[in-house]
Amino acid sequence: MRTVLVTGPGGAGRTTVAAATALAAARRGRRVLLLTADGIPGFPEDTEPTEVTDGLWSARIDSGEHFRGELLALQDQASVVLDLLGGNRLDGEELTELPGSTQLALLHTLRRAAEGDWSRAGHDLLVVDLPPLREALALLALPEQLRRYLRRLLPPERQAARALRPMLAQLAGVPMPAQWLYEAAARRDAELAAVQALIEARDTTVRLVAEPGPAAEDTLRAARTGLALHGLRVDALTVNRVLPRHSGDPWFAGLAAQQEKTVDRWYEEWAPDAALCEVPHLGRDPRGLDDLARLDTAADAPRGDDGLAGGLDGRGPGPADAPWWTEIPGTPDALDGLLPGARIVTTGPPSGDGDPVLVWCLPLPGAAKKDLQLVRRGDELLLTVGPFHRIVPLESGLRRCTVSGAALTDGVLRVRFTPDPGLWPRTG
């Protein structure tokens, strides 16, 4: 299933563009499911997929309902412990959702669309209305982070001792909750893995929405680094609320000219890696399907773009390539099987004596050296670029190396690894 994740600076019209994109694809014969947490004029408010028009269904994400359901289920699972401690049960009516529940509800809804009950409806396009750009980047990184936390706090290999739990329970005189805890962690890990697979799939892309202006330029420039750090692929930048050009009013013409200069710079910065789609300003907030249809201007686009439904084809299923690669001098036999799944770039024959230096590379467009922090901890690299953070597991071959240096040149972070003589396998 093709998936489009729509986000952008706050107030740029993300929800409207997401709905217009879904409608444009449905009118071109796709079966589309739109997920959003916000109300859309003319769309149903149901939390289950409901048909809007031919080929288009929508579902509203209700974070409050999800929070109450999850907390009550957890309360039932922990009933033995709560009774032991003398705790009083909470009723659903007294529960108020806590910060973070919106993000968890969205992840839960994505799982239902990816491999849950909603996935059996036969939709071939999923359009997701995400929060504003900074929050969206944090949300899309959350499944990977939460799975790492679960593995650290509840290592699966510790379940090997479950045969001893009945005896330990008798010795301690209290029930042992470890079994249900591990089972709950395993279920959560499986759910998060499904969402992570959806986000990292080859046919999943991010579609940015921005209203042309200086503030949006700064936001997109900063977010571009975060998108690259997390390996998120942008298929299009939707330029929203574009004013008509060639107005007779000097004040109005000045605003349009300022917009046009911004759009010109965006064409230089984002094309050809991402398409640009210009969406006109209707002079009012869009209301209803007819207004949303007017936003799809493929027929008379000023620069020949394909409209809101452009770029939705041509991507096969399966996981996308990792955003990083490893450069090696030559192809030494000792590397065979030590970098499974890694993209290898041969830079030339080894020079000098001793073992070759391996260079781990990650594109970080727009990153500044002063904002970059790099820490090697065990088998992981801890990367921080400004407000963005990611922990990257190293390939098995790089784990046998020590970090000998790093540099940020031409928008690419290059980390040099030198084989550790005590760990690196040698050939006779």
N, C-alpha and C positions, 0 to 999 in steps of 0.2 A: 504494500500500500504506500503510495506517495504521500509524504507528510511535509507540510509547510508550516513553520513556526513564525508567527508574525509578531514583531516587536518594534520598538522605536522609542525616541524621547517622549517623556510625558506630555500629553496634550496634542500629539501629532496626528491623532485620528486613527490609532491602531485598530480599534474595534470596528470602525466603519470600513476601513480598507480590508480587514479580514473578511467581513461579511460580503463586501463587494467582490472580493477575489473568489470566495466560495460560490457566489451567484454566477459570476462570469464563467467559471469552470463547469457548473451544472448546465448552463445554457449551451455549452459546447459538447454536451453528451456525457460528462463525468457523473459518477455517483459520489456525492460529496457529503462529508460530515463536518460540521463546524462546532467547535468547542469554545465557549466563552464564559467568563464569570460576570460579564456586564449585560444589562438588558439592551436589546436592539429593537428600535421601532419596527413594528410589523412582523417580528419573529416571536414564536411561542416562548413561554417562560419555563417550560417543562425541564426537569433534570434528567429525563430520559430522551434519547433521540426521537425527535418529532419532525414530521415532514413539513417543510416550509413551502416548497413549490416543487415542480417536477425535477427530480435528480438532486435535491438539496434537503438535508436534514440538519437540525441543530439541537444542541443540548447545553443547558446552562449549568455551570459548576456552582453548587451550593456548599460553600466551605463550612457553614454552621451545621448543616445537617450531617456532613461527613464527620466533623469533629465529635458531635454527640454520639453518633453511631460507633465510632472507633473507641471512645472512652468508655462507653457502656459495655462494649465487648471485652475490653481489657479488664474492666471491673469484674466481669463474670469469670474470666480466666484466673484472676488472682483472688477469687473468693475465699479459698482456704487460708491464704496468708492474711487477708483482711479480717476474717473471722477470728483468727488466732490473735491478731493485734487489737481486736475490739473495735474495728473501724465501722463507721456508719455509711451505708450505701448512698450514692448520689442518684438523684432522679434526673431524667433527661430535661425536664422543664427548668431545672435550676442551673443548667450548664450554659456557660457563655464561652464562645470560642476564644482561644488564646492566640497571641502572635505566632505566626508560622503555620497556622492551620490552613490558610489559603494555599500556601505552596504544597503542603501535603495532600490537600484535596485535589489539586491540579495533577500531581503525580499519580494519584489513585485513578483519576479519570483517564489519563493517558494509558495506564496499564489496561483498563477495560477496553479502550479502543484498539490497543496493540494486539492483545492476545486473550482478552476476557470475553464477556458475553456480547459486547458490542462488535467485536471483530467478525462475528459470523453473519453480519447483515450485508456483506458484499460491497462495502464502500471501497472505492479505488483511490480516493483522495481525502486526506484528513487535514483540515485547516484549523490551527490552534491559535487563539487570541491570547498572547502572553502578556504579563505585566510590563511596565516600562523597562527600558533597555538594561540598566544596571541590575534591577531586580531579576529580570529574565535570565541574564548570564549566571547569576547566583543560583537560580532555580534549576537551570539546565546542568549545572555542575553538581547538584545535590545528590542524585542517585549514586554517582561514583564515590562521593565523599561518605555518604551514609553506609554504603557497603564496606568501605575500608574501616569505618568505625566498628561495625558489627564484627568483622574478622579479627580486629584487635581486641575487642572487649569480650567476645564469645568465640574463641577459636573453635572451628568445627572438630578438630582432632581431639578436643577435650571430651567430646561425647563418648569416647571409647570407654570411659569409666562408668557408664550409666548402669552397668550390671551391679556395681557396688552401692548404688544409691539406696535400695531398700534396706541394706544392712546399716548404712550410715544413718538412715532415718530412724531405725530402731535404737541405735546407740545414742543419737542426739535427742530422741524423744519428740521430734517435731517433723512434720512433713517436709520433704525436700522438693522445692519448686523448680529444680534445675531442668527437669525433663521438659515441662511445658515452656520454660523460658527458651531453651534451645530450639524447640519446635517452632515457637513464635518467631525467633530470630531467623530460622531457615525459611519460613514463609515470607517474611519481610524481604529477605535477601533475594528470593526468587522474584518477588514483585518488582523490586528495584532493578534487578537484572533485566527484566522485560522492558522497563522504561529506558534504562541505559542503552539497551540494544536498539530501541526505536530512535533515540536521539543520535546515536552513532551510526545509524544505517546509511548506506550510500544514497538511498532515495529520500532522505530527510535533509531539508535545507532551511536556512533562516531567511526570512524576507523582512527587510528593514523598511520602516515607514518614517518619513521626516518631512516637516514643513520647511522649505528653503529659507535659511537665515543664519546669522552668525552663531546663535546659541546651538542650533542643530549641528552646524559644522564642527564645533568643539566636542559635542557629545559623541558624534559618530567617529571622529578621529580617535578619541580615547577608547571607545568601545571596540574599535577595529583590532586593537592589540588583544583585548580580552577574548574576542571571537577566535583569533588565531591561536591563543594559548590553549583554549579548550577544543581546538580542532573543529569548530563549527563552520560550516560552509554557507556562505551567503549567495543566493541565486539571483536576488534582485534588490534594488533600492527603489522603493516607491516614493516618488516626490509628490507629496499631497498638497492640496489647496493651492494649485498653481493659478496665479491671476492671469487674466487675458492680456496679451501683449498689444502694443500699438493703441493705447487708450488716448483719447483727446484730453483727459484731465491730467494736468502736470503732476499733482500729488499722487494720483493713482498710477500714472506711468512711471514715477520714480520708484514706487514699491515693486512694480513688475520688473523694472530694470535690475533692481537689487536682487530679486529672486533669480532672474536669468543669469546673473554673474555667479551666484552660488551653484546653480545647476550646471553651468559650464565647468566649474571646478570639480563638481562631483563626477561628471563624465570623465574628466582626466584622472581622478583618483581611483574610481571604482571600475570603470570599463577597461578591458573587456571581461574581467573576471566575473563581474556581476552586471546584469542588465539594469537599465534605468527605465522606469515607467512613470510618466507624468500624468497625474490625476487632477482634473480641473476643479477650481473652486466654484461651487454652485451658487454662491451668494447667500447660502443658508445652510443649516445643518441638514444632512440627508435624512429623509423620513420615508420609510417604506421601500418596497422592492423597485419601484420605478426610479426613484432617485439613485438607488445603489446601481442600477443598470446604467444610468447616465455617466457614472464614474469610469466605466470601461470604455476607453476612447481608442481602441485599437485601429479603427478605420481612419480616424483623422488625427492620429498622434503627430505632434510637431516634429519629432525626430525619428519617426518610423519604428517606434517600439511595438511590441506585440500585445499590448494591453495587459490587464491584470491577470489573464489566464496564460500569459507567456511563460515559458520556461518550466512548465509542469510535466513535460515528457522527457524521455531520453535518459532516464537513470534506472539502472537495473537494481534488483534486490541484493541483499547481503551487506556485511559490514563495510564501512568506508576505510580507506587506508589511513593509518595514523598520520598526524600532521608532521611528524618528525622523521628523519632518516639518519643513517650512519654512513659517513664517508671513510673509506679505507684506502691506503696506498697499496695497489695490487690486490691480489686475492690469495693471501696466505692460507695454506691448508689447515692451519690451526683454527681458523674461523668456522670450518664446516660444522654446521649444527649448533653453533653457539649463539647465533643471532636469529632465532626462528621468527618468521613473520616480519622481520625488519626490512625496510627498504635500504638496499646497499648501493652506494655510489662509489665507483672506482675512480680515484683521483690520480692514479699513475703508479709507477713502480716504487717500492720502498727506497728511501734514500738514506745513506749512512749505515752505520752498524747498529745492531741491536734490533729489538722488536719494533714493529710499526706503531704509530700513534693512531688511534681511532677517534674520529670526530663526530660527536652527536650533534645534530643540527635541528633547529626549530625556527621557522619564520615568525618574527614578531614585528610586523609593520607598525611603525609609529612609536615603538618603544624607545625610551631614553635610558642611557647607561645609569644615570643617577637614580632612576626608579627601579632598577633591576637588582634582585637579590637571588643568589643561588647557593643552596646548601645540599651537600651529599650526606645522607643519613642511611646507613645500611645499604639496602638494595633499592633505594629510592632517591629521586632528585626533588627537592623542594624549591619550586619556582615562584617568585613573587615579582610581578610587574605592576608597579603603581598599586591600585586597589585590587588587582586580580591575583589569585593564588591558585596553584595546582601542584599536586604531588604526583609525580610520574614514576611508575615502576620501571626499573632498568631491565633491558634484555640480559639473558644469562651470560652472554659474552662480556658485556660491560660490567657486570657485577664482579668479574675477575680482574678488574682494572682499578687504578687509582686516578682521581681527577688531577690532571697536571696543568690546567689552565682553562680560561674561558674568555670569549670576546664577542661583542655585539658589533657586527659590521654589515652595512647595507641591509639593515632590517632583519638579519638572521643571527640568532644566538648560536654560537659554536662552542661546544664544551669538549675539551681534549682529554682523552683517556689513555693512559699508559698501562700496558699489561703488567700485572703483579707477578713477578717471577715465582712466587710461592704458590700461586693459584692457576696460572695460565698453562694449559697443556702444551707440551712441546712434541714435535715430531722428530723422529730419528733421522 
